[in-house]
Amino acid sequence: MSEIRIRVEGAQSFFRRAREEARRIDAGQSAQSPNELSFESMETLAALLSTNRWKLLIKLREIGPASIRSLARALGRDYHGVHSDVAKLLDAGLVSRDAQQKIYVPWAKITAEVTLDAAA
C-alpha cells in the first residue's frame, strides 16, 4: 500500500530525524520512510490541508485521474479555486500528474503524526 506520513514537529525533532536518516544512509542502509512531509506547526499543516483540499483529495481518490475541470465539476466548485488547490497539493507532493497530465492521488493512506509540544 502506498502511504505518506505527515508530521507536525519542532525544528529540533526534524533535524534529529534527518541526522539519524543520514547516518543510516551513510551506513548503506536504505531510507526508512521516503514518503514524508514535515510541518513545524499545526497552523502550517492546516493551511495546506484546508477542508476544501481534504475533500478534493478524497474525491480525486474516489474518481481516479482527472483533469482539473472535471474535478471541479465533480466537487461542484469553481475551476480557478480547484486549480489553485491542486497547485498547492502538487507542490506538497500530495497529488501527482500522470502521462496525460491528469491529476491523481498516489497515496492509498495518509498518516498524520502530531507532537503536542510542536503543535502548540
C-alpha positions as CSV (number, residue, x, y, z in Angstrom):
1,M,0.0,0.0,0.0
2,S,1.3,3.4,-0.9
3,E,1.5,5.7,2.2
4,I,2.7,9.1,3.0
5,R,3.3,10.2,6.6
6,I,2.7,13.8,7.6
7,R,4.4,15.1,10.8
8,V,4.0,18.2,12.9
9,E,7.2,18.6,14.8
10,G,9.6,21.2,16.1
11,A,12.8,22.0,14.3
12,Q,14.9,20.1,16.8
13,S,12.9,16.9,16.2
14,F,13.1,17.3,12.4
15,F,16.8,17.8,12.4
16,R,17.4,14.9,14.8
17,R,15.4,12.6,12.5
18,A,17.3,14.0,9.5
19,R,20.7,13.2,11.1
20,E,19.5,9.7,12.0
21,E,18.4,9.1,8.5
22,A,21.7,10.4,7.1
23,R,23.6,8.0,9.4
24,R,21.5,5.1,8.1
25,I,22.2,6.1,4.5
26,D,25.9,6.6,5.2
27,A,25.9,3.1,6.7
28,G,24.5,1.7,3.5
29,Q,21.0,1.1,4.8
30,S,18.0,2.1,2.8
31,A,16.0,5.1,3.7
32,Q,13.5,4.3,6.4
33,S,10.4,6.2,5.1
34,P,10.9,8.3,1.9
35,N,7.3,9.4,1.8
36,E,7.1,12.1,4.5
37,L,6.1,15.7,4.8
38,S,7.1,17.6,7.9
39,F,5.5,20.8,9.2
40,E,6.7,23.0,12.1
41,S,3.3,23.9,13.3
42,M,-0.3,22.7,13.2
43,E,-1.2,26.1,11.6
44,T,1.1,25.4,8.6
45,L,-0.4,21.9,8.2
46,A,-4.0,23.2,8.5
47,A,-3.2,25.9,5.9
48,L,-2.2,23.3,3.4
49,L,-4.9,20.7,4.2
50,S,-7.9,23.0,4.4
51,T,-11.3,21.4,4.4
52,N,-11.7,22.0,0.6
53,R,-8.3,20.5,-0.2
54,W,-9.1,17.4,2.0
55,K,-12.4,17.0,0.2
56,L,-10.5,17.3,-3.1
57,L,-8.1,14.5,-2.1
58,I,-11.0,12.2,-1.1
59,K,-13.0,13.0,-4.3
60,L,-9.9,12.5,-6.5
61,R,-9.1,9.2,-4.9
62,E,-12.7,8.2,-5.5
63,I,-12.9,9.1,-9.2
64,G,-9.3,8.4,-10.2
65,P,-7.1,10.5,-12.5
66,A,-9.0,13.6,-13.7
67,S,-8.5,16.9,-15.4
68,I,-8.8,20.0,-13.2
69,R,-12.0,20.9,-15.0
70,S,-13.7,17.5,-14.4
71,L,-12.5,17.5,-10.8
72,A,-14.1,21.0,-10.3
73,R,-17.4,19.7,-11.8
74,A,-17.3,16.6,-9.5
75,L,-16.7,18.8,-6.5
76,G,-19.2,21.4,-7.5
77,R,-16.6,24.1,-7.2
78,D,-15.2,26.9,-9.3
79,Y,-12.4,25.9,-11.7
80,H,-10.0,28.6,-10.5
81,G,-10.3,27.6,-6.9
82,V,-9.7,23.9,-7.7
83,H,-6.8,24.9,-9.9
84,S,-5.2,26.8,-7.0
85,D,-5.8,24.0,-4.6
86,V,-4.3,21.4,-7.0
87,A,-1.2,23.6,-7.4
88,K,-0.7,23.7,-3.6
89,L,-1.2,19.9,-3.3
90,L,1.2,19.3,-6.3
91,D,3.9,21.4,-4.6
92,A,3.5,19.4,-1.4
93,G,3.5,16.1,-3.2
94,L,0.1,15.0,-2.1
95,V,-1.2,14.8,-5.7
96,S,0.7,14.0,-8.9
97,R,0.2,14.2,-12.7
98,D,0.1,11.2,-14.9
99,A,1.4,10.9,-18.5
100,Q,-1.8,12.5,-19.8
101,Q,-1.4,15.4,-17.3
102,K,-4.4,14.3,-15.3
103,I,-4.2,14.8,-11.6
104,Y,-4.3,11.8,-9.2
105,V,-3.6,10.9,-5.6
106,P,-0.7,8.4,-5.5
107,W,-1.4,7.5,-1.8
108,A,-3.9,4.9,-0.5
109,K,-3.1,6.1,3.0
110,I,-2.2,9.4,4.6
111,T,-1.0,9.1,8.2
112,A,-0.6,12.2,10.4
113,E,1.5,12.4,13.5
114,V,1.3,15.5,15.7
115,T,3.6,16.0,18.7
116,L,1.6,18.2,21.1
117,D,4.7,20.3,22.0
118,A,5.3,21.1,18.4
119,A,1.6,21.8,17.7
120,A,1.4,24.5,20.3
